[in-house]
Amino acid sequence: MAAGEMVIYYSPQKTKEAVKLKGVLIQMGVRIRNVTQEQAYEKVGFLAGVDGFEEGQNTQGDGAQEMKQELLIMKNFTGQRMDELFLRMRKAGVGRIHYKAVLTEYNVNWTLLDLYREIKKEHEAMQAGQAGERNGQKS
């Protein structure tokens, strides 16, 4: 296990796959930080335990209702460890988690909801591009 490996995990509902995922993370020695919709306005840096970030007071708006997909944010993972995680997830029967990110110097300052929205936008763009390719269109 790399020093400080952590997964910040959001799931809109409890599922068998979420239990399987947590089992995989425990086997790998990865710390798990479960987050809820109520934490949508917290900075990702705070949720990841990054020094210098404190719990926020910004709870305005109801945008958290947008968070309908699972979200997995990886902190301090090497490429090899990410590959291992994804392989173990497949072997354990964890369904595909489409919204994934790596904690970076850029997104550490975003709120959880902002990061969710950005990943959603990227995912939708990828899906549209793949649909175009399947229909014989070039992007």
Residue pairs with C-beta under 8 A, 6 or more apart in sequence:
1 28
1 29
1 30
2 76
2 77
2 78
2 81
3 76
4 31
4 75
4 76
5 28
5 29
5 30
5 31
5 74
5 75
5 76
5 77
5 81
6 30
6 31
6 32
6 33
6 48
6 49
6 74
6 75
6 76
7 25
7 30
7 31
7 32
7 33
7 72
7 73
7 74
7 75
8 33
8 35
8 44
8 47
8 48
8 71
8 72
8 73
8 75
8 103
8 112
9 18
9 21
9 22
9 32
9 33
9 34
9 35
9 70
9 71
9 72
9 73
10 34
10 35
10 36
10 37
10 67
10 70
10 71
10 72
10 112
10 116
11 18
11 34
11 70
12 37
12 67
12 68
12 69
12 70
15 95
17 93
17 94
17 95
18 70
20 89
20 92
20 93
20 94
21 89
21 92
21 94
21 97
22 32
23 92
24 85
24 88
24 89
24 92
24 94
25 32
25 85
26 32
27 88
28 81
28 84
28 85
28 88
30 85
33 47
33 48
33 49
35 42
35 47
35 112
37 64
37 65
37 67
38 59
38 64
39 47
39 112
40 63
40 64
40 67
40 111
40 112
40 113
40 116
41 56
41 58
41 59
41 60
41 61
41 64
41 111
41 112
41 113
42 55
42 56
42 111
42 112
43 53
43 56
43 108
43 109
43 110
43 111
43 112
44 73
44 103
44 107
44 108
44 109
44 110
44 111
44 112
44 115
45 52
45 53
45 108
45 109
46 53
46 54
46 55
46 56
47 73
47 112
48 73
48 75
48 103
48 108
50 103
50 108
53 108
56 111
58 111
63 113
64 113
66 113
66 116
66 117
66 120
67 113
67 116
69 98
69 99
69 116
69 120
70 97
70 98
70 99
71 97
71 99
71 100
71 101
71 112
71 115
71 116
71 119
72 97
72 99
72 100
72 101
73 100
73 101
73 102
73 103
73 115
74 82
74 85
74 100
74 101
74 102
74 103
75 102
75 103
76 103
77 85
77 102
82 102
89 97
98 123
99 116
99 119
99 120
99 123
100 119
101 107
101 115
101 119
107 115
107 118
110 118
129 139
132 138
132 139
133 139
